[in-house]
Amino acid sequence: MDLPNLLHATVRIAQTAGAKIMAVYNAPDFAVEHKADDSPLTAADMASHHHIVDALTALTPQYPVLSEESASLPFSERSQWQTYWLVDPLDGTREFVKRNGEFSTLIALIHNHAPILGVVHAPALNETWFAHQGGGAFKYMHGETFPISTRATGRPLKVMGSKSHRDPIMPQFLERIGEHEYAVMGSILKACRVAEGSADIYPRLGLTSEWDTAAAQIIVEEAGGHFTRTDMQPLRYNTKESMLNPHFFVFGKDYHDWSQYLV
């Protein structure tokens, strides 16, 4: 695999999808439907989905594409995949509906149950984070691309939390870690803040799906950080029938057993 060129093409695909999302976002009004799990769905989700799936299929016809909006494939089929694309066309649809700008497009290439390439594009913020295995992590902002890295853990800890999802065990975790500052943000952008060194930890003690995390995981890891389950083992992909993730921690370059603060 030519990961550098694949990454370059994937960034362009994500940014074009972002433009399609913004066309809906900037319209005077848009319809909001609800899926079976009561999560919102808009025309922006589907426009992004169709563009990304078509573009990735043309780019690498040898690799299947699994998108949140087409994730009904049985495990018996996808378990045969060694390499595939994992996509969330619009992560943070609730934030999109609220028009607060904190949503993103996520594209990851998975190989042997781990992400090896990832792009997180936040179109309303005009920020893009991207990485491939062995190539370091980068951010595009204000027309410039620059390398990013996680920071050493300091005090008070800068902790990122979800804006639209309240994890019921989070207050106990925060009480046990000691002095900290707590900030909320939508989408997987919280993990990107850790990757770029502007936060120390993002503990997710609630449900997410595999397409929510894969792109950010490789970015965090290439930036020198860690993206682990709460038992401190690596997050793995396409290993079971359910697409739900276990709870996880995203943190910077200093390895620390954060599980000790869980009740």
N, C-alpha and C positions, 0 to 999 in steps of 0.2 A: 504493500500500500504506500502510495505517495502522500503521506499525511500532510506535509506543508501545503501542497497544491489543493488537496481535498479541503483543508481548513479554509484556505482563501476563498474557494468556491462556496463553501458553506456559509461563511460570513456574508457574502453577497446575497445568497438565498434568504438568509434570515432578515437582512436589512430590506430586501424587496418585500418580504412578507410583512415587515413592520410598516412599510408605506401603505400597504393594503389595509392594515389594521387602522392606521391613522385616518384613512379616507372615511371609514365608518365612524371613528371616534370624533372627528371634527364635523360630522353631519349634525344638523339641528336636532335630530332625534333618531333613535334606532330601537328596533324591537328586541326584547329580551325573552327568550324561551327558557324552560327549565328541563333538565335531563332527569332521568329516573331517580338519581340520588339528590335531586333538588338543587344541584349546582347550575348556575346560569349558563346560557349559550346565546351567542349573538352572531350576526352576519360576519363580524370580524373574525371570530373563531374559524368559521368555515372558509372564508376567503383565504386566510393564512394557511389553513390545513391543505386546501386544494393546491395552492401554489407550491408549498414545501414538498408535498408528496410527489407532484408532477416533476418538480425540478430535481429532487434527489433520485427519482427513478430514472430520469434522463442522464444524470451525472454518473450513477453507479447502478446500472440495471441488474448487476449480479447480487446486490444486497437488498433484502426486503426492507420495507418501511413500516414501522409501527407507530401510529399517531394516537393521541388520546381520543380523537374523534373517529377512530376506526379500530378500536382496541378490543374488538369482540372475538378475535382469533383464539381458538382453543389452544391450551398449552401443549397438547399432543402435536400440533403443527409447529408452533414457534419454538418448542424445545429442541427442534432439529437445527435451529439457526446457530451458527458459530459467530457470524458477523451480521449486524443489522443496524438500521437507523432507528432511534427512539426520539419521538417528537412530541412536544406540547406546543401547539400552534399559538395559544394565547394563555400563558400562565398568569393567574391573577385576574380572571374575568370579573370577579366582584369589584376589584379596584378599577377596572375598565368602566364598569357600569357607574361607579361613583365618580368617574372622571378625575381621579387624583393622580394619574400618570404612572402609578407604581405597578406596572404589568410588563410582561416580557414574552419573547418568543424563544423557545428552547429547542436546540437540535444537538443530539449526541450520537456518536458512532460507538456502538458496543461491540467488543470482541472478547470472546471467552469470558462472558459474564461481568466485564468491567468496561467503563468508558475509556476510550483512547483518544477521543476528539470531542470538543464541546464548544458551543456558541450560545451565549445569553445576550439577546439584544433587547434593550428597553427603548422602544421607538419614541415614546413621549418625552423621555429624558435625553434622547439622542446619545446613549451610551451603549457600548458593546464590549463584552468580555469574551475572550476566546483563548483556546489552548489545544495543543495536541500532545500526546505522550512523548516525553523527552525533549520538548521544544520550548518549555517555559510558558508563562501565562502573560497575556497582554490585554490592554484596554484601549478602545478607540473613543475619543471624546474631543469635541471642538475641532474636528478635522485633523487630529494628531493621534498617532498610535505610540504607546509606550509600555514597557514591561511593568508588571506589578508583582508584589510579593507580600506575603502575610507578615505580621509583626510579632515581636516577642511579647509575651503576656505581661501586662502591666496592671497597676492598681490606681484608681478603681477600674475594675473590669468594665469594658464596653460590651454589653449584651444586647443582641438583636432578638426581637420577638415578632410574632405575626400580628398584622393589623386587623385581619378579619376572622381569625381563628383563635379562640381562647383555649389553651391547653390547661386542663384543670389541675395538673400537678406542677405547673410552672411556678406558682408562688412559693411552694415549699422548696423547690430547687433553688430559687433566687435567694431565699432566706438563708440557705445553708452555704452558699458560695461566698458570702461576706460582702464587703464593700463593692458596689457596682453602680454603673449607670445603665439605664434600660431604655432602649429606643425601639420603636415599632416601624415596620415597613411591609409593603405588600410583596407578593410573588417570591421567587427564589433570590431576589435582589439582596436579601439579607445575607446569604452565603457569599455573594459577590463583594459585599462590603468587608467581609472577613478576608476574602482573597486579596483585595487591594490594600489591606492593612489599616482600614479605618474602623474596624471593630475586632474584638477578641474572640467572641464565641456566639454561635447561633445554635441554641439547643431546641430541637423540634420534638416535643413530647406529645405529639398528636399524629393523626393519620396524614400521610401523603401517598402519592403513587410514584411508580418508578420513573415516569416521564417528567415528574416534578424536580428530580434531583440529579439525573445523570450528567447533563451538560455542565452544571455547576461543580459537580464532584471533580471532574478532571481539571477544571480551572483552579479550584482550591488546591488540589494536590500538586499541580505544576507550579503554583505560587508558593509552594513550601509548606502548605497547611495540611490539615487532616479532616477527613469526612468519614465518620465511623458510626456504627450502630452504638446504642447505649451500653453494650457489653464490650465496647472498644474494638470490635472486629470490623473489617471493611464492609461497606455496603456492596451487595452483589445484585446482579440483574438477571432476569429470565431464568430463575432457578425453581419456580413453583407456579402453581395454577393462578394464585392471586397476584395481582399487580401492585398490591399495597406494600409500602415500605414498613419496616420496624421503625421505632423512634430512633433519632440519631442526634449526633453532635457534629457541628462544623466549628473548627477552631484553628488557631494559628500555628506558627512554627514550633513553639514549645509544646512537646508532648506532655499531656496531663491526663490522669485518669479521672475524668469528670463523672464517671458512674458512682463514685463514692458519695456524691452529694444528692443522689436520688434516694427518696424514702423507700 
